[in-house]
Amino acid sequence: MLRQMWNDEAGFVVSAELVLVSSMLVIGLIVGMSEVQHAVVSELNDVADAIGEINQSYSYPGFSKKDNYKTHAQTSGSDFEDQKDDCDQNQCDIACDAPSNESRKSR
């Protein structure tokens, strides 16, 4: 029975087929992981844009106590207006510069 099982080749995967199938699986995994990476980066970009849109402005009024046209206490108010940051809403592009030739050294 052992000799019959040893010589039986029914269902045996030829090594060339195994290499082909495994190569296709690896290529499929690489493409799939690349798409996952692009999706994650896109979602993180959306989160960063949402954080950049938060309005951090504030304002509070001052007060004073006057009695018979004499000021007894006074506190000034304050105001801050939030400005857009440099890279909010993908305004700046992070990329490598093109290569350039070396220039002459100045003396």
C-alpha positions, 0 to 999 in steps of 0.5 A: 500500500505504501508503494502504491501511494508513493507511485500514485501521481493523481492530484500531484502539483507540478513544481512549474504550476506551483511557481506560477500559482504562487507568483500570481498570488504574490503579484495579487497581494502586492497590488491589493496592498498598494490599493489599501495603502492608497485608501489609508493615505486618502482617509488620513488626508481627509482627517488632516484637512478636517483638523485644518478647518477647525476654527481656533479664533476666540474673542472676549469682551472687556469690562469696566466699572465707572462711578460718577465718570470715574473709572474704578476698574477696567479690563481690556478684551482680546481677539484672535483670528485664525488664519489658514495654515500653509498646507491646509487643503493640500495647497503645498506639494511635497515632492523632490526637486529636479536634479541640477548640475553643480555650480562653480564654487565662489572664492 
